[in-house]
Amino acid sequence: MPESDASEKKATFGTCAYGRTSPPGDQLSPRTGILKVVLSFEDALQLNVAIDECVRKLNRYKRGGKVGKRAGLKIAIHLHQRRISVHEGKL
């Protein structure tokens, strides 16, 4: 794989919906220390598959190389859409 930023690509390994967050999205502030996300069982399975697929791709990189050392997994929480997406990222 070329050393381009894989996280810039729009490809996702999967998405799922979530039921709610605690605190609610409209109550988040810079002082919020933790965000809890509640998923249904089915959505948790979808998230699990997406994470697993991304980890499998990351495992193909040579971990001693520059790309392999910087490879990572990115989880994006889309608060207004109530969705979670899994992407390849860089550290």
PAZAPA-4460 file (N, C-alpha, C; in steps of 0.05 Angstrom, whole numbers, plus 32768, in hexadecimal, padded with zeros to 4 digits):
% residues 91
    n_x    n_y    n_z   ca_x   ca_y   ca_z    c_x    c_y    c_z   seq   type   mol
   8011   7FE8   8000   8000   8000   8000   8012   8019   8000     1      M     A
   800C   802D   7FEF   801B   8045   7FF0   8018   8053   800B     2      P     A
   802A   8065   8011   802A   8071   802B   8017   8089   802C     3      E     A
   8002   8089   801C   7FEE   809E   801E   7FDD   809A   8037     4      S     A
   7FD0   80AE   8040   7FC0   80AD   8058   7FA6   809D   8052     5      D     A
   7FA5   8084   805C   7F8E   8073   8057   7F75   807E   8065     6      A     A
   7F78   808E   807A   7F61   8099   8088   7F53   80AF   8078     7      S     A
   7F61   80BA   8063   7F54   80CE   8052   7F40   80C2   803F     8      E     A
   7F42   80A8   803B   7F2F   809A   8029   7F14   8099   8037     9      K     A
   7EFF   8099   8027   7EE4   8098   8032   7EDB   807C   8039    10      K     A
   7EEB   8068   8033   7EE4   804C   8038   7EE1   8046   8055    11      A     A
   7ECD   8037   805C   7EC8   802F   8077   7EC7   8010   8078    12      T     A
   7ECD   8005   808F   7ECB   7FE8   8092   7EB0   7FE0   809B    13      F     A
   7EA0   7FF3   80A2   7E84   7FEE   80AB   7E7A   8004   80BD    14      G     A
   7E60   8005   80BF   7E53   8019   80D1   7E3D   800A   80E1    15      T     A
   7E35   8017   80F6   7E1D   800E   8105   7E10   8025   8112    16      C     A
   7DF8   8022   8119   7DE9   8036   8128   7DEE   8032   8146    17      A     A
   7DE9   8046   8155   7DEA   8043   8172   7DD0   804E   817E    18      Y     A
   7DC9   8044   8195   7DB0   804C   81A2   7DB0   8067   81AF    19      G     A
   7DC5   806B   81BF   7DC7   8085   81CD   7DE3   8088   81D8    20      R     A
   7DE9   80A1   81E0   7E02   80A6   81ED   7DFC   80B2   8209    21      T     A
   7E10   80B0   821A   7E0D   80BB   8235   7E27   80CA   823B    22      S     A
   7E27   80E3   823E   7E11   80F6   823D   7E06   80F9   8220    23      P     A
   7DEE   8103   821D   7DE3   8108   8202   7DF5   811B   81F3    24      P     A
   7DF4   8118   81D8   7E06   8128   81C7   7E03   8146   81CB    25      G     A
   7DEB   8150   81D1   7DE7   816D   81D5   7DF2   8176   81F0    26      D     A
   7DFA   8164   8201   7E05   816C   821B   7E23   8168   821D    27      Q     A
   7E30   8162   8207   7E4D   815E   8207   7E5B   8179   8209    28      L     A
   7E71   8179   8217   7E80   8192   821A   7E9E   818A   821C    29      S     A
   7EB0   819D   821A   7ECC   8197   821D   7ED3   818A   8238    30      P     A
   7EC1   818D   824C   7EC6   8181   8266   7EBC   8164   8268    31      R     A
   7EAE   815A   8253   7EA4   813F   8253   7EBC   812C   8253    32      T     A
   7EBD   811B   8268   7ED4   810A   826B   7ED0   80EF   825D    33      G     A
   7EB8   80E6   8259   7EB3   80CC   824D   7E99   80CD   823E    34      I     A
   7E98   80BF   8228   7E7F   80BC   8218   7E78   809F   8217    35      L     A
   7E62   8098   8221   7E58   807C   8220   7E46   8079   8208    36      K     A
   7E49   8064   81F9   7E39   805F   81E1   7E2B   8044   81E5    37      V     A
   7E10   8044   81E3   7E00   802C   81E7   7DF7   8021   81CB    38      V     A
   7DFD   8008   81C7   7DF6   7FFB   81AD   7DE4   7FE3   81B2    39      L     A
   7DD3   7FDE   819F   7DC3   7FC5   81A0   7DD6   7FAE   819A    40      S     A
   7DCD   7F96   819F   7DDD   7F7E   819A   7DE4   7F7C   817C    41      F     A
   7DD0   7F81   816B   7DD5   7F7E   814E   7DEA   7F93   8145    42      E     A
   7DE7   7FAC   814F   7DFA   7FC0   8147   7E16   7FBB   8153    43      D     A
   7E17   7FAF   816A   7E31   7FA7   8176   7E3E   7F92   8165    44      A     A
   7E2F   7F7F   815A   7E3A   7F6B   8147   7E45   7F79   812E    45      L     A
   7E36   7F8C   8123   7E40   7F9A   810C   7E5A   7FA9   8112    46      Q     A
   7E5B   7FB6   8129   7E74   7FC4   8131   7E8B   7FB0   8134    47      L     A
   7E85   7F9A   8140   7E9A   7F85   8144   7EA5   7F7C   8129    48      N     A
   7E94   7F77   8116   7E9D   7F6E   80FB   7EAE   7F84   80EE    49      V     A
   7EA5   7F9D   80F0   7EB4   7FB3   80E4   7ED0   7FB5   80F0    50      A     A
   7ED2   7FB4   810A   7EEC   7FB5   8118   7EFD   7F9E   8110    51      I     A
   7EF1   7F86   810F   7F00   7F6E   8108   7F0C   7F70   80EC    52      D     A
   7EFC   7F7A   80D9   7F05   7F7D   80BD   7F1C   7F91   80BC    53      E     A
   7F1A   7FA7   80CA   7F2F   7FBB   80C9   7F49   7FAF   80D6    54      C     A
   7F46   7FA1   80EC   7F5E   7F95   80F9   7F6B   7F81   80E7    55      V     A
   7F5B   7F72   80D8   7F66   7F5E   80C5   7F76   7F6C   80AF    56      R     A
   7F6C   7F83   80A6   7F7C   7F92   8091   7F95   7F9D   809D    57      K     A
   7F94   7FA8   80B5   7FAC   7FB3   80C2   7FC0   7F9D   80C7    58      L     A
   7FB8   7F85   80CC   7FCA   7F6E   80D1   7FDA   7F67   80B8    59      N     A
   7FD1   7F6F   80A0   7FE0   7F68   8088   7FF9   7F7A   8084    60      R     A
   7FFA   7F90   8092   8011   7FA2   808F   8029   7F96   809E    61      Y     A
   8040   7F9B   8093   8059   7F93   80A1   805D   7FA6   80B9    62      K     A
   805A   7F9B   80D1   805A   7FAC   80E9   8075   7FB9   80EE    63      R     A
   808A   7FAE   80E2   80A4   7FBB   80E5   80A9   7FD2   80D2    64      G     A
   8098   7FD5   80BE   809A   7FEB   80AA   808D   8004   80B4    65      G     A
   8092   801A   80A6   8087   8034   80AD   8068   8034   80AD    66      K     A
   805D   8029   8098   803F   8029   8096   8033   8017   80AC    67      V     A
   803F   8000   80B0   8034   7FEE   80C5   8036   7FF9   80E1    68      G     A
   804B   8008   80E6   804E   8014   8101   803A   802A   8106    69      K     A
   8032   8037   80F1   8020   804E   80F4   8003   8046   80F0    70      R     A
   7FFD   802E   80E7   7FE2   8025   80E1   7FD1   8024   80FA    71      A     A
   7FB8   802C   80F7   7FA6   802B   810E   7F89   8029   8105    72      G     A
   7F78   8027   8118   7F5B   8025   8114   7F4E   803E   811E    73      L     A
   7F3C   8049   810F   7F2E   8062   8117   7F10   805C   8119    74      K     A
   7F05   8062   8130   7EE8   8060   8134   7EDC   807C   8135    75      I     A
   7EC9   8081   8123   7EBD   809C   8122   7EA0   8099   812D    76      A     A
   7E99   80AB   813F   7E7E   80AC   814A   7E71   80C4   813E    77      I     A
   7E5D   80C0   812D   7E4E   80D5   8120   7E36   80DC   8131    78      H     A
   7E39   80EF   8143   7E25   80F5   8157   7E0A   80FD   814B    79      L     A
   7E0A   810D   8135   7DF1   8116   812A   7DE2   8101   811A    80      H     A
   7DF2   80ED   8110   7DE6   80D8   8100   7DE1   80BF   8111    81      Q     A
   7DEB   80BF   812A   7DE9   80A8   813C   7DF4   808F   812F    82      R     A
   7E0D   8092   8124   7E1A   807C   8117   7E37   807B   8120    83      R     A
   7E42   8063   811E   7E5F   805E   8123   7E6B   8052   810B    84      I     A
   7E82   805B   8102   7E8F   8050   80EB   7EAC   8049   80F2    85      S     A
   7EB7   8035   80E5   7ED2   802B   80EA   7EE2   802F   80D0    86      V     A
   7EFA   803B   80D4   7F0B   8042   80BE   7F28   803A   80C5    87      H     A
   7F38   8038   80B1   7F55   8035   80B6   7F60   8051   80BB    88      E     A
   7F72   8053   80CE   7F7E   806D   80D5   7F9C   806A   80D9    89      G     A
   7FA8   8080   80DF   7FC5   8081   80E5   7FCA   808D   8100    90      K     A
   7FDF   8083   810D   7FE6   808E   8127   7FF8   80A6   8123    91      L     A
***
